[in-house]
Amino acid sequence: MNIALGTAQFGQDYGISNKTGQVAFEEAKNILYLCKAKGIHTIDTAMNYGDSEKLLGDIGVKNLKIITKIPSVPESCPDINLWLSEQVELSLNRLNYKKLYAVMLHRPEQLLGPIGSEIFESLINQKKLAKFEKLGISIYDPNELEEILSIYNFDIIQSPFNLIDRRLVETGWLDKLKKEKIEVHTRSIFLQGLLLMQRENLPEKFNKWSKIWTEWHDWLEDNSLSALEASLNFVRSYKLIDKIVVGVDSLNQLEQIIEVMSVKKYQHNFPEIGCGDMNLINPSNWSSL
């Protein structure tokens, strides 16, 4: 199953549609057990996802592939190699783990700054020391890749992709990445839960895009599909995507996702609701709406 479990909710209150807050320890434990039972082996976390790494380590992540993300390197850092080495080691200790599947940069734009080459070389050194298997970056805009990949080589790229935010495909980057044999992971497939919300529950600040919501929910009703089914099946229809990162608030949500993913034949004709407005497709802009 090409699902990876996103764990932002394990360490913090995350997602616009999240009504239950941070996932409790026992619920997280049950979620991980179900992942193992259903062949979901990749876990996506980050050093700045609250105490997500520690919670995962306390539950136990043996035989799972763990991906973590490194936050911004302090510009005034006197020894970047030492700082990065310490961050990776701390992460391994919190996770109670010996070798990560991948480490990703959470703020890859730093690679284009004055300390970029030093950051990259330091991480390559950590990879050579067998602290992790693959090196990657987590991007917010596929257009970031043009300059970064002209300078550096990576094993994995993680990008947002969903029914509304189709930039990964429309820019041609999905095809380009696969031609370069780079592993592609997609996240935000529910647009932080916005695509899953009932139309009457959408926050007023999103009324500006009412045409999108009307078309979306009318299409769901016409096709007798749930928003979860359609959102998942849209992304999985792109066979070049290696992993689909999904975050869940509960065991029940994961069970629903697994049920959808187990269906081999599914709807392929999706509504044309793609939008390039960064105020909508980039959740970091929502607070200013």
C-alpha positions in Angstrom: 0.0 0.0 0.0 1.6 3.3 -1.1 0.4 5.2 2.0 2.7 6.8 4.5 1.4 7.8 7.8 1.8 11.5 8.6 2.2 12.2 12.3 1.8 16.0 12.8 -1.3 15.2 14.8 0.7 12.9 17.1 2.6 15.9 18.5 0.3 18.9 18.2 -3.2 20.1 17.5 -3.0 20.1 13.6 -5.4 20.6 10.7 -8.3 23.0 10.1 -10.9 20.2 10.3 -9.3 18.6 13.4 -12.0 18.7 16.2 -10.2 16.4 18.7 -6.8 18.0 19.1 -3.6 16.1 19.5 -3.9 12.3 19.2 -3.8 10.5 22.6 -1.1 8.0 23.3 -3.3 4.9 23.2 -5.0 6.0 20.0 -1.6 6.7 18.4 -0.5 3.2 19.5 -3.6 1.6 17.9 -3.0 3.6 14.7 0.6 2.3 14.5 -0.5 -1.3 15.2 -3.0 -1.1 12.4 -0.4 0.4 10.0 1.9 -2.6 10.7 -1.0 -5.0 10.2 -2.1 -3.5 6.9 1.4 -3.1 5.3 1.8 0.7 5.9 5.5 0.8 6.7 6.5 4.4 6.1 6.0 6.9 8.9 6.5 10.7 8.2 7.4 12.9 11.1 9.4 16.0 11.9 11.6 17.4 14.7 9.3 20.3 15.1 6.0 18.3 15.2 5.8 18.9 19.0 6.6 15.6 20.8 5.7 13.4 17.8 9.1 11.7 17.6 9.1 10.9 21.4 5.6 9.5 21.2 6.6 7.3 18.3 9.7 6.1 20.1 7.7 5.3 23.2 5.2 3.2 21.2 8.0 1.5 19.2 8.7 1.8 15.5 10.7 -1.3 14.9 10.5 -2.6 11.3 9.0 0.7 10.1 10.6 3.2 7.7 10.9 6.5 9.5 11.2 9.8 7.7 11.9 13.0 9.8 12.4 16.6 8.8 15.0 19.0 10.0 13.9 22.6 10.8 15.8 25.8 9.6 19.5 25.8 10.5 20.2 28.9 12.6 21.9 31.5 10.4 24.4 32.3 13.3 25.2 28.6 13.9 29.0 28.5 14.5 29.3 24.8 13.5 26.7 23.7 11.0 28.1 20.2 10.7 28.0 19.7 14.5 24.5 21.2 14.8 23.1 18.9 12.1 24.8 15.9 13.5 23.3 16.7 16.9 19.8 17.1 15.5 19.9 13.8 13.7 21.3 12.1 16.8 18.6 13.6 19.0 16.0 12.5 16.6 17.3 8.9 16.6 17.3 9.0 20.4 13.7 10.3 20.7 12.6 7.7 18.2 14.6 5.0 19.9 15.8 4.0 16.4 19.2 3.1 14.9 18.9 4.3 11.2 16.3 6.5 9.6 14.9 5.8 6.2 15.2 9.4 5.2 16.0 12.9 6.5 14.4 15.9 4.8 15.0 19.6 5.0 11.8 21.4 6.1 13.1 24.7 4.8 15.0 23.9 1.6 15.2 27.5 0.5 18.2 27.8 2.9 20.1 25.8 0.4 20.1 28.8 -1.9 21.5 31.1 0.8 25.1 31.7 2.1 25.1 28.5 4.2 23.4 26.2 1.7 26.4 24.3 0.5 27.6 23.7 4.0 24.2 22.4 5.0 24.1 20.0 2.1 27.6 18.7 2.6 27.0 18.1 6.3 23.9 16.1 5.5 25.8 14.0 2.9 28.3 13.3 5.6 25.6 12.1 8.0 24.2 9.9 5.2 27.7 8.4 4.6 27.9 7.7 8.4 24.7 5.5 7.9 22.5 7.7 10.1 19.9 7.6 7.3 19.4 6.0 3.9 18.0 8.8 1.8 18.2 12.6 1.7 15.3 14.7 0.7 13.5 18.1 0.8 9.9 19.0 1.7 8.7 21.8 -0.6 5.8 24.2 -0.6 5.9 25.1 -4.3 7.2 22.9 -7.1 8.7 26.0 -8.7 11.3 25.9 -5.9 12.8 22.8 -7.6 14.2 24.5 -10.7 17.0 26.3 -8.9 17.6 23.8 -6.1 17.9 20.8 -8.3 20.2 22.6 -10.7 22.7 22.7 -7.8 22.0 19.7 -5.5 20.9 16.1 -5.9 18.2 14.5 -3.7 16.7 11.0 -3.3 13.2 12.2 -2.3 11.0 15.2 -2.9 7.9 15.7 -0.8 5.3 18.1 -2.3 1.7 19.2 -1.7 -0.8 17.8 -4.2 -4.6 17.6 -4.2 -7.7 18.3 -6.3 -7.3 22.0 -5.8 -3.5 22.3 -5.8 -2.3 20.5 -8.9 1.0 22.3 -9.4 3.1 19.2 -9.1 1.6 17.8 -12.3 0.7 21.1 -14.1 4.3 22.3 -13.9 5.6 19.0 -15.3 7.7 18.4 -12.2 6.1 15.0 -11.4 7.3 13.6 -14.8 10.7 15.3 -14.5 11.4 13.9 -11.0 10.5 10.4 -12.1 12.8 10.6 -15.1 15.6 11.5 -12.7 14.6 8.4 -10.6 13.7 10.6 -7.6 11.2 9.3 -5.1 8.1 11.4 -5.0 5.9 11.7 -1.8 2.8 13.9 -1.8 1.2 15.5 1.3 -1.8 17.8 2.0 -4.0 15.6 -0.2 -7.0 16.7 1.8 -5.7 20.3 1.9 -5.3 20.1 5.7 -8.9 18.7 5.9 -10.6 21.5 4.0 -11.6 19.1 1.2 -13.3 16.8 3.7 -15.4 19.4 5.5 -19.2 19.6 4.9 -20.0 22.7 2.8 -22.0 24.2 5.7 -19.0 23.8 8.1 -16.5 25.7 5.9 -15.1 28.7 7.7 -16.4 32.0 6.3 -13.0 33.1 5.3 -13.1 30.6 2.5 -16.3 32.0 1.0 -14.2 33.8 -1.6 -13.8 30.5 -3.3 -17.5 29.5 -3.1 -17.6 28.4 -6.7 -15.0 25.7 -6.0 -16.9 24.4 -3.0 -20.2 24.4 -4.8 -18.7 22.5 -7.8 -16.9 20.1 -5.5 -19.8 19.1 -3.3 -22.3 19.0 -6.2 -19.9 16.6 -8.0 -19.6 14.4 -4.9 -23.4 14.2 -4.6 -23.9 13.5 -8.3 -21.3 10.7 -8.2 -22.4 9.3 -4.8 -18.9 9.5 -3.5 -17.5 10.7 -0.1 -14.9 13.5 -0.1 -12.4 11.0 1.4 -12.9 8.6 -1.5 -12.6 11.2 -4.2 -9.6 13.0 -2.6 -7.6 9.8 -2.2 -8.5 8.4 -5.6 -7.5 11.6 -7.4 -4.0 11.4 -6.0 -3.7 7.6 -6.4 -4.7 8.0 -10.1 -1.2 9.4 -10.6 0.9 6.2 -10.7 4.2 8.1 -10.7 3.6 9.1 -7.1 5.5 6.7 -4.7 4.0 7.6 -1.4 0.8 9.4 -0.4 1.3 10.9 3.1 -2.0 11.0 5.1 -2.5 12.3 8.6 -5.3 11.0 10.8 -6.9 12.2 14.0 -8.2 8.7 14.9 -8.1 5.0 14.3 -11.4 5.2 12.6 -10.1 7.7 10.0 -7.2 5.4 9.2 -9.6 2.4 8.8 -11.7 4.5 6.3 -8.5 5.4 4.3 -7.4 1.7 4.2 -10.9 0.7 3.0 -10.7 3.2 0.2 -7.2 2.2 -0.8 -8.1 -1.5 -0.9 -10.6 -0.9 -3.8 -8.8 -1.6 -7.0 -11.3 0.0 -9.5 -12.4 3.5 -8.8 -13.7 6.7 -10.4 -11.1 8.5 -12.6 -13.1 11.5 -13.9 -12.7 14.2 -11.3 -14.1 17.8 -11.1 -11.9 20.5 -12.6 -11.5 22.5 -9.4 -7.8 23.3 -9.6 -6.8 26.7 -8.3 -3.5 28.7 -8.4 -4.5 31.2 -5.7 -1.7 30.9 -3.0 -4.1 32.3 -0.4 -6.1 29.1 -0.8 -3.6 26.4 -1.7 -0.9 27.4 0.9 -2.3 26.9 4.4 0.4 29.1 5.9 -1.5 32.0 4.3 -4.8 31.2 5.9 -4.2 33.1 9.2 -4.2 36.3 7.2 -7.5 35.8 5.5 
